[in-house]
Amino acid sequence: MAKILVTGGCGFIGRHVTEELLENGYEVRILDAMIDQVHADAEASVPDAAEVIRADVRDKAAVKAALDGVDGVLHLAAEVGVGQSMYEIARYVGGNDLGTAVLLEAMIDMPIRRIVVASSMSVYGEGRYETASGEAQGLVRRKGSDIKAGRWDLQGPDGQALMPVATDEEKPVDLASIYALTKYTQEKQVLIFGEAYGVEAVALRLFNVFGAGQALSNPYTGVLANFASRLANDQPPMIFEDGAQRRDFVHVRDVARAFRLALEQPQAPGHVINIGSGQAYTIAEVASLLAEAMGVPDIKPDILRKARSGDIRNCFADISKARELLGFDPAYRLENSLGPFAEWVRSTGAIDRGAEMRKQLEERGLVS
Ligand SMILES: NC(=O)c1ccc[n+]([C@@H]2O[C@H](COP(=O)([O-])OP(=O)(O)OC[C@H]3O[C@@H](n4cnc5c(N)ncnc54)[C@H](O)[C@@H]3O)[C@@H](O)[C@H]2O)c1
C-alpha cells in the first residue's frame, strides 16, 4: 500500500484529499501547522486512520521525519488569501515560498516517486479574452484609472469591448497579487526540482473550490464561504465592483479526486493542469443562488461598486487538459450542490468577519 504525505492535510481541501486517499487504499500522513487563522474557531476533524504531525513546513527536521517511508507528497500547506497577502507579505512569502523550498530540500535523497503541488488560478491574473469578432487577445490587464472610474470590464487597445473565454494553461501568467506570486513560485519550484532530481512533479491550478468544511470564519478566502457567513448572520453578502465578474466554482470532492488522479496517472508528470468545473457564474448570480439555498432569498447582496486591489475581473477554466491527462470529469455542479452546502453552513454557526476584512483593506488603501 502506498504511503502519502499530505502537507496542509488538516485544511479544507486537505481533509477531503485525505478522505479520498484513505477510501482508495492509501496510507496517509499529514503535516500541518494548524495555523490560527484557519483553525482558531473549530477543531479540524481528520479521519482517525490518518497520522497527524503538527509542524510547520519550514521546520526541516520535522519535514524529514514526516517524509520517512513516504512514496508520494501532496503539497497543500499554504497561507491562503489574495487580499491579506497584499499587506502580510513576509508571512505569505515565508509560509508559501520558503515552506516549499524547505520541503523540497528535505526531499533530496529521499525515495519520493511523485509530488503534486496545489497551485491556483490566481497565477493567470485576468483569464483569456477575445474581441466580439473572435480575435484572441494576449495578456490583458485593467488600468488603475479605469478601475477607479468604475470601468471594470476589459477593453482592447482601441477601447473595444473584450469577451471573457475559458482559460487554458497556455495563457501566459500575469501575477497581480503577492499570493499569486507565491503560488507561481511554489509550482515552479516543484517542477524545477522534479526535473533536476528525477522526481515526478505535477502542479494543479485550482479554481474557486467550495464545499463542506470551508473556513467560514476566515474572511480572506473563498467567496462562497464569505457570502455564507454573512447570510448565516442575516447580513447581505458584500460584493466588490458590480457583481458581473465571472468565476469557476469547483466542488472540493472533485478537487480531492483530481489530486488522487494526479498522483496516479502516468501522463501527468511535468504538467501544469487546471482543475475547475468548466462552468462560469457571475458573483451576483452566486450570491442569489446561495441566499435561496440558505432560505433567505430576500437578503440581497450589498454591491459595493468599489474594487479590491489585486482582484481580477473574469477567470474560468478550460479543463480539456485535466480531462485528457487525468481522466478528470467533474461530478458536481454549483447549482446542485448549494443545498447540502447551505445545510452544512447552518449547522456550523459561522462567525461573520466580513466587515472586519473590508476595514483592514480600506485602512490600507487597498479598496478604490
Ligand atoms: N480554497 C481554494 O479555493 C483554493 C484555490 C486555489 C488554490 N488553493 C490552494 O489549495 C491549498 C489548500 O487550500 P485550502 O483552501 O484547503 O486552505 P486552508 O487554509 O483550509 O488549508 C491550508 C492548511 O495548511 C496549513 N498551513 C498553512 N501554513 C502552513 C505551514 N507553514 N506549515 C504547515 N501547515 C501550514 C493550515 O494550518 C491549513 O490547515 C493551498 O495551497 C491553496 O493555496 C485553494
The ligand as a Gaussian input file, in Angstrom:
#p B3LYP/6-31G(d) Opt

LIG

0 1
 N       -9.645000      27.056000      -1.455000
 C       -9.466000      27.423000      -2.713000
 O      -10.422000      27.863000      -3.392000
 C       -8.128000      27.294000      -3.377000
 C       -7.980000      27.722000      -4.701000
 C       -6.739000      27.618000      -5.318000
 C       -5.671000      27.057000      -4.635000
 N       -5.828000      26.651000      -3.351000
 C       -4.657000      26.074000      -2.675000
 O       -5.019000      24.817000      -2.096000
 C       -4.287000      24.612000      -0.888000
 C       -5.234000      24.291000       0.251000
 O       -6.144000      25.384000       0.418000
 P       -7.330000      25.346000       1.474000
 O       -8.444000      26.126000       0.896000
 O       -7.553000      23.966000       1.932000
 O       -6.708000      26.234000       2.643000
 P       -6.770000      26.045000       4.225000
 O       -6.282000      27.321000       4.806000
 O       -8.081000      25.499000       4.651000
 O       -5.685000      24.908000       4.472000
 C       -4.319000      25.140000       4.484000
 C       -3.731000      24.284000       5.590000
 O       -2.314000      24.479000       5.571000
 C       -1.866000      24.670000       6.900000
 N       -0.664000      25.507000       6.833000
 C       -0.580000      26.808000       6.459000
 N        0.688000      27.229000       6.533000
 C        1.416000      26.160000       6.947000
 C        2.804000      25.949000       7.213000
 N        3.694000      26.952000       7.077000
 N        3.216000      24.730000       7.600000
 C        2.320000      23.705000       7.752000
 N        0.996000      23.851000       7.536000
 C        0.557000      25.056000       7.140000
 C       -3.011000      25.325000       7.632000
 O       -2.958000      25.114000       9.039000
 C       -4.217000      24.674000       6.975000
 O       -4.635000      23.536000       7.707000
 C       -3.447000      25.869000      -0.682000
 O       -2.160000      25.603000      -1.191000
 C       -4.145000      26.915000      -1.531000
 O       -3.246000      27.919000      -1.965000
 C       -7.021000      26.760000      -2.696000

